[in-house]
Each structure stands twice: as C-alpha cells, then as structure tokens.
Amino acid sequence: MATSVLCISVPKICGKTNNMADGAVSEASPRHFLILNNVQKNKNIKNMLVSASAFGVKEVFVVGQKKFDLQEQEPFLRSLSCQVTRLATLKDCRAHCLERGIRIVGVEILHDAKSIAECPFSGDAAFIMGNEGSGMNAAQVAICDDFVYIPQYGGGTASLNVTVAASIILQSFALWAKLPVAQTAAME
C-alpha cells in the first residue's frame, strides 16, 4: 500500500539566530516534531499548531484527522513557521519517523513514563498527545519509543487540556535543546 504524504511548506516568519559568536544557528541542535492524531476538536488542532509554531517545532505530522482539511486551512497554515505534513496512518507516521531518525514520545501518565522535570529528552523527538477525553489509544501507544508526563503540584485534575499539555511539552523540549529565542513583533 502506497503512503500518501501531503506537505504544506511555509516560510519561516523570522530568521532564527542563537547566542553563538557568528550568529549562526547550530545544525547540531535536536529538532522536535508534533504528531496530531485522534484529536476531537479542530479548535484544539489549530491551537496545537500555533503552539508548535511558537515553540520551534520543525514539522507537524497530521495523521488521519480527515475532518481537518489541509487545503481548506491553507491560509491559516501559511501563517505558521512550521511545515505541516499529512500522513494516512499511524503505521505510516512510524515509518516516516524511523526513516528520519526521529524517536516518537507519547505524552501520557504511564508507569514507565518519565517526568519532563528530569529533562528525559535525547535527540530528535516527535511528541504525540492523547485524545481530549480518553488519552492515548492502543494504536498510539504502540508506535511510541518512550513516554513522558507533566508532573502536577497542586492536584485537582487527572489531566490537563491537550493544548496546554502540548505547549508545556514543546516549550520544555525547546529549553532543553537550547533553541534560540525568536524575535517577535512585541520584542522589536
């Protein structure tokens, strides 16, 4: 069965530099990706895409999610600073990540999950979030190499909103990877 991949490549909104003396971005910096699958609400998909763009994600893999039409969303997608790629199945996504040396990290509270407070990251990683109501399903868990969770300090909830959780994970990876801070219009 042939894999169908639809990519929408968008230009970077701002040139990124880091604190290196020559102002060049280090090619050795780990990259992070986001996998969107089994998300109920298009609003959550769009919000996670905005967070991915804000936190330096290189590419978002939209797996399945037929109700989220990439061509219909093209004006919105062009406003992002990350590429968006549609993959038909989780199996296709797993193969795509393996070919590119990307580890898949599930965000779920499981017995073998590591706290993001311990900075358990290594190399390139694609993060996959669970469903808003039921968390990660068996097919999502099956494609993961590792699992992380967000520790809570106040209690009161079993889980965070999926967009909030994705934002925390993506920002934590960006800090760990020492990604350069982008200039925003408010900073200029």
KALIN-V22308 format. One record per pair of residues at least 12 apart in sequence whose C-alpha atoms are under 7 Angstrom apart, sorted by the first residue. I is the first residue (numbers start at 0). J is the second residue. If there is no record, write none. Layout:
[[I & J] [I & J]]
This chain:
[[2 & 87] [2 & 91] [3 & 86] [3 & 87] [4 & 84] [4 & 85] [4 & 86] [5 & 84] [5 & 85] [6 & 83] [6 & 84] [6 & 85] [7 & 82] [7 & 83] [7 & 84] [8 & 82] [8 & 83] [9 & 77] [9 & 79] [9 & 80] [9 & 81] [9 & 82] [10 & 80] [11 & 80] [12 & 80] [13 & 181] [13 & 182] [15 & 179] [15 & 181] [16 & 179] [17 & 179] [28 & 176] [29 & 122] [29 & 123] [29 & 176] [30 & 57] [30 & 123] [30 & 124] [31 & 56] [31 & 57] [31 & 123] [31 & 124] [31 & 125] [32 & 56] [32 & 57] [32 & 58] [32 & 59] [32 & 124] [32 & 125] [32 & 126] [33 & 58] [33 & 59] [33 & 60] [33 & 125] [33 & 126] [33 & 127] [34 & 59] [34 & 60] [34 & 61] [34 & 125] [34 & 126] [34 & 127] [35 & 60] [35 & 61] [35 & 62] [35 & 127] [36 & 61] [36 & 62] [36 & 63] [36 & 64] [37 & 64] [37 & 130] [38 & 130] [38 & 131] [39 & 130] [39 & 131] [41 & 67] [43 & 162] [46 & 162] [47 & 162] [47 & 165] [49 & 79] [50 & 166] [51 & 169] [52 & 79] [52 & 80] [52 & 81] [54 & 169] [54 & 170] [54 & 173] [55 & 173] [56 & 81] [57 & 81] [57 & 82] [58 & 81] [58 & 82] [58 & 83] [59 & 82] [59 & 83] [59 & 84] [60 & 83] [60 & 84] [60 & 85] [60 & 86] [61 & 84] [61 & 85] [61 & 86] [62 & 85] [62 & 86] [62 & 87] [62 & 88] [62 & 89] [63 & 86] [63 & 87] [63 & 88] [93 & 142] [101 & 123] [101 & 124] [101 & 125] [102 & 123] [102 & 124] [102 & 125] [102 & 144] [103 & 124] [103 & 125] [103 & 126] [103 & 143] [103 & 144] [103 & 145] [104 & 124] [104 & 125] [104 & 126] [104 & 127] [104 & 143] [104 & 144] [104 & 145] [104 & 146] [104 & 147] [105 & 126] [105 & 127] [105 & 128] [105 & 140] [105 & 143] [105 & 145] [105 & 146] [105 & 147] [106 & 126] [106 & 127] [106 & 128] [106 & 129] [106 & 146] [106 & 147] [106 & 148] [107 & 129] [107 & 135] [107 & 146] [107 & 147] [107 & 148] [108 & 148] [112 & 146] [112 & 147] [112 & 148] [113 & 146] [113 & 147] [113 & 148] [114 & 147] [114 & 148] [114 & 149] [114 & 150] [115 & 147] [115 & 148] [115 & 149] [118 & 175] [128 & 161] [128 & 165] [131 & 160] [131 & 161]]
